[in-house]
Amino acid sequence: MYKYLFGPVYSRRFGISLGVDLSPEKKSCNFDCLYCELGKAKPVSNIYKEHQPEEIINEIKDFLSKNKNPDYITITANGEPTLYSKLDKLIEEINNIKGNTKTLILSNSSTIYKKDIQKTLTKFDTVKLSLDAVSENIFRKIDKPLKGISISNIIQGMKEFRKIFKNELIIEVLIVKFVNDDLEEIKKLAKVLREINPDRIDLGTIDRPPAYRVFPVNNEELDELAEIFENKGLNVNVVERKGIYAPEFELTELEIINTLKKRPLTTEDIENIFTFETKRKIERLEKEGKIKRKIINGKEFLCAIS
């Protein structure tokens, strides 16, 4: 069983993605977002028990030697990946072995104001940064950051990074009902995003089991909010699940549980991504009570039981 890898999973935005978890033992994040699918956790400033890049690279090499190349190798964490102090060395080594697979990092943007982080992120094919609000009070309410992190520093860091990053920059905005869906806040956010000028904005809402009891907005509301961004000349993608065109992957029972702990999957994901034998294992694990089904935002997910 892999310690650092999970999936592959089907991403609404990036196709078939092999996840690389830089904090496999424990959630390590400097945010405690209301909508986080990893659950609640006190914000921290570092990765719990950091591991050496060589250990992670060896697992990636092993996976690539046995499977078709995924669309992306996605650097993430059971938390925030830019807290990993050896990220620069890791991405350089991944770039040496990735072949035609692209690299992606999913960051909450908390460290983007740091020059060394900006330099490291320029080595990725795609960088996805989150920006859920631009007003300090709403930012603190939805993302619950570690003390000392300010939205003004994040916004300034994004603007600086955009000037030096020549590859694909995507900013994700996740809308939570009654928290950051106020029209005035959205208009302020659209103005800031125009100044940052990303290649694309992914506008979505909660569609996986969240850490706190919060709720998604409906599709009609998302479309209305998207118009505000589009009126600023921004390229907006309202995130929806589309048809899956995926090769089939084989997982062990331990790998299935590990993947579902980190990323609950819809029944559609499972039907399209995995081999017949893996689906049989999933059915067996469900009968044994090791995984369960959960409905959120009208979709059925399979989740690992902690």
C-alpha positions in Angstrom: 0.0 0.0 0.0 1.2 3.5 -0.8 1.7 5.9 2.1 1.7 9.2 0.2 -0.3 8.5 -2.9 -4.1 8.2 -3.1 -6.5 7.6 -6.0 -6.4 8.1 -8.8 -9.5 10.1 -8.5 -11.7 11.9 -11.0 -11.5 15.7 -10.6 -14.3 17.8 -11.9 -11.6 20.2 -13.2 -8.5 18.2 -14.0 -9.5 14.8 -15.2 -7.8 11.7 -13.8 -5.5 12.9 -10.9 -3.0 11.0 -8.9 -3.0 12.6 -5.4 0.2 13.1 -3.4 -0.5 13.7 0.3 2.4 15.5 2.0 0.8 15.0 5.5 -0.5 11.4 5.5 -0.6 10.8 9.3 -2.5 13.9 10.4 -4.2 17.0 9.0 -1.7 19.8 8.8 -3.4 23.1 7.7 -3.2 26.7 8.7 -6.9 27.1 7.9 -9.9 25.3 9.4 -12.4 26.0 6.5 -16.1 25.5 7.2 -16.5 23.4 4.1 -13.3 21.2 4.4 -13.9 17.6 3.4 -11.0 16.5 5.7 -12.9 17.5 8.8 -12.3 19.9 11.7 -8.8 20.5 13.0 -7.0 23.3 14.9 -4.9 25.4 12.4 -1.1 24.8 12.6 1.9 26.3 10.9 3.8 23.2 9.8 3.4 19.7 8.4 3.2 17.0 11.0 6.2 14.7 10.9 7.6 15.8 7.5 8.9 13.0 5.3 11.8 13.1 2.8 11.1 13.8 -0.9 12.9 10.6 -1.9 10.2 8.5 -0.1 7.5 10.2 -2.0 9.3 10.1 -5.4 9.9 6.3 -5.0 6.1 5.8 -4.7 5.4 7.9 -7.7 8.0 6.0 -9.8 6.4 2.7 -8.7 2.9 3.9 -9.7 3.9 5.2 -13.1 5.8 2.0 -13.8 2.6 -0.1 -13.3 -0.2 2.2 -14.6 -1.2 4.4 -17.5 -0.1 8.0 -16.8 -2.8 10.1 -15.2 -3.6 13.5 -16.5 -2.2 15.2 -13.4 0.1 14.5 -10.5 -1.6 16.6 -7.9 0.3 17.9 -4.9 -2.0 18.3 -2.0 -1.9 17.4 1.7 -4.1 16.3 4.5 -4.0 20.1 4.9 -1.9 22.8 3.1 0.9 21.5 0.9 3.0 24.8 0.8 3.7 24.2 4.5 6.0 21.3 3.4 9.5 22.7 3.8 11.0 20.5 1.0 8.4 21.3 -1.6 10.9 22.9 -4.0 13.1 19.8 -4.1 10.0 17.6 -4.5 8.6 19.4 -7.5 12.0 19.5 -9.2 12.3 15.7 -8.8 8.7 15.1 -10.0 9.4 17.2 -13.1 12.3 14.8 -13.9 10.0 11.7 -13.9 6.5 12.8 -14.8 6.7 12.2 -18.6 3.6 13.7 -20.3 1.7 14.0 -17.1 1.2 17.6 -15.8 1.8 18.8 -12.3 -0.8 20.6 -10.2 -0.8 22.0 -6.7 -3.9 22.8 -4.7 -3.2 25.6 -2.2 -5.3 27.6 0.1 -3.2 30.7 -0.8 -2.1 31.3 2.8 1.6 31.5 2.0 1.5 33.0 -1.5 2.9 36.3 -0.2 6.2 34.6 0.6 8.9 35.0 -2.2 10.3 31.6 -1.8 6.9 30.0 -2.1 6.2 32.1 -5.2 9.4 30.9 -6.8 8.7 27.2 -6.0 5.1 27.4 -7.4 6.5 28.7 -10.8 7.8 25.1 -11.3 4.3 23.6 -11.6 2.3 23.3 -14.8 -0.9 24.5 -13.0 -1.4 26.3 -9.8 -4.8 26.4 -8.2 -5.2 29.0 -5.4 -8.3 29.5 -3.3 -9.9 32.9 -2.6 -13.3 32.7 -0.9 -13.6 36.4 0.2 -11.7 39.7 0.2 -13.2 41.2 3.3 -11.2 40.3 6.4 -14.2 39.5 8.6 -15.8 37.2 6.0 -12.4 35.6 5.2 -11.9 34.8 8.9 -15.4 33.4 9.2 -15.3 31.0 6.2 -11.6 30.0 6.2 -10.8 30.3 10.0 -7.1 31.0 9.4 -4.3 30.7 11.9 -3.6 33.9 13.8 -1.4 36.3 11.8 -2.7 35.4 8.3 -4.4 38.3 6.6 -6.4 38.5 3.4 -4.6 41.7 2.4 -1.3 39.8 2.3 -2.8 37.0 0.4 -4.3 39.3 -2.3 -1.0 41.2 -2.7 0.9 37.9 -2.9 -1.5 36.7 -5.7 -0.9 39.8 -7.7 2.9 39.5 -7.4 2.8 35.8 -8.3 0.7 36.4 -11.4 3.4 38.7 -12.7 6.1 35.9 -12.6 4.0 32.8 -13.3 3.7 32.0 -17.0 1.7 28.8 -16.8 -1.9 28.1 -15.9 -3.2 30.0 -12.8 -6.6 29.0 -11.6 -8.4 30.6 -8.7 -11.1 28.7 -7.0 -14.0 30.4 -5.2 -16.2 28.2 -3.1 -19.6 29.7 -2.1 -21.2 28.8 1.2 -24.8 29.8 1.8 -25.2 32.7 4.2 -21.5 33.1 4.7 -19.8 34.5 1.5 -22.7 34.7 -0.9 -23.5 38.4 -0.2 -23.7 40.3 -3.5 -21.6 43.2 -2.3 -18.9 40.8 -1.2 -19.0 39.1 -4.6 -18.7 42.4 -6.4 -15.6 43.2 -4.3 -14.2 39.8 -5.0 -14.8 40.2 -8.8 -12.9 43.5 -8.7 -9.9 41.9 -7.0 -9.9 38.9 -9.3 -9.8 41.3 -12.3 -6.7 42.8 -10.9 -5.1 39.4 -10.3 -6.1 38.3 -13.8 -6.0 34.5 -13.5 -6.5 32.2 -16.5 -9.7 30.8 -15.1 -11.9 31.1 -12.1 -13.6 27.9 -10.9 -16.8 28.9 -9.1 -18.4 26.2 -7.0 -20.2 25.3 -3.9 -20.2 22.5 -1.3 -20.5 19.1 -2.9 -18.6 16.9 -0.5 -19.3 16.2 3.2 -18.1 19.5 5.0 -16.4 19.9 8.3 -19.1 22.1 9.8 -22.9 22.2 9.4 -22.9 24.6 6.4 -24.9 24.5 3.2 -24.4 24.9 -0.6 -26.1 27.4 -2.8 -28.2 26.1 -5.6 -27.2 26.0 -9.3 -29.3 29.0 -10.2 -27.6 31.1 -7.5 -24.2 30.0 -8.8 -25.1 31.0 -12.3 -26.2 34.5 -11.1 -22.9 35.0 -9.2 -21.0 33.9 -12.2 -22.5 36.7 -14.2 -20.9 39.2 -11.8 -17.4 37.8 -12.6 -18.1 37.6 -16.3 -19.2 41.2 -16.3 -15.6 42.0 -15.2 -14.3 40.2 -18.2 -13.2 37.1 -16.2 -13.2 33.5 -17.6 -15.5 31.7 -15.2 -16.2 28.0 -15.0 -19.2 27.1 -12.9 -18.1 23.7 -11.6 -20.3 20.8 -12.5 -19.7 17.1 -12.9 -19.4 16.0 -16.5 -19.1 12.7 -18.2 -16.1 10.7 -17.1 -13.7 9.3 -19.7 -11.3 7.4 -17.5 -9.0 4.4 -17.7 -9.7 1.8 -15.0 -7.4 1.5 -12.0 -6.9 -1.4 -9.6 -6.7 -0.7 -5.8 -6.2 -2.9 -2.8 -8.7 -2.7 0.1 -6.3 -0.6 2.1 -5.8 1.8 -0.8 -9.6 2.1 -1.2 -10.0 3.0 2.4 -7.1 5.5 2.3 -8.5 7.1 -0.8 -12.0 7.5 0.6 -10.6 8.9 3.8 -8.9 11.7 1.9 -11.5 12.1 -0.9 -15.0 10.8 -0.7 -16.1 9.6 -4.1 -19.5 9.5 -5.8 -21.0 6.3 -7.0 -20.5 7.6 -10.5 -16.7 8.1 -9.9 -16.4 4.6 -8.6 -18.3 3.1 -11.5 -16.1 4.9 -14.1 -12.7 4.9 -12.6 -12.1 1.5 -11.1 -11.8 -2.1 -12.4 -14.5 -4.7 -11.8 -12.4 -6.4 -9.1 -11.9 -3.1 -7.3 -15.7 -2.4 -7.3 -16.2 -5.9 -5.8 -13.8 -5.0 -3.0 -15.7 -1.7 -2.4 -19.0 -3.7 -2.1 -17.3 -6.1 0.4 -15.9 -3.2 2.5 -19.4 -1.6 2.6 -20.9 -4.9 3.8 -18.3 -5.1 6.4 -19.1 -1.6 7.7 -15.8 -0.1 6.8 -17.2 2.4 4.3 -20.6 4.1 4.2 -22.8 6.1 1.8 -23.7 9.7 2.4 -26.0 12.1 0.5 -24.9 15.7 0.1 -26.2 18.3 -2.4 -28.2 15.6 -4.1 -25.3 13.3 -4.8 -24.4 9.9 -3.2 -20.9 9.6 -1.9 -18.9 6.7 -0.4 -16.8 7.6 2.6 -14.4 5.7 4.8 -15.6 5.2 8.4 -12.9 6.7 10.7 
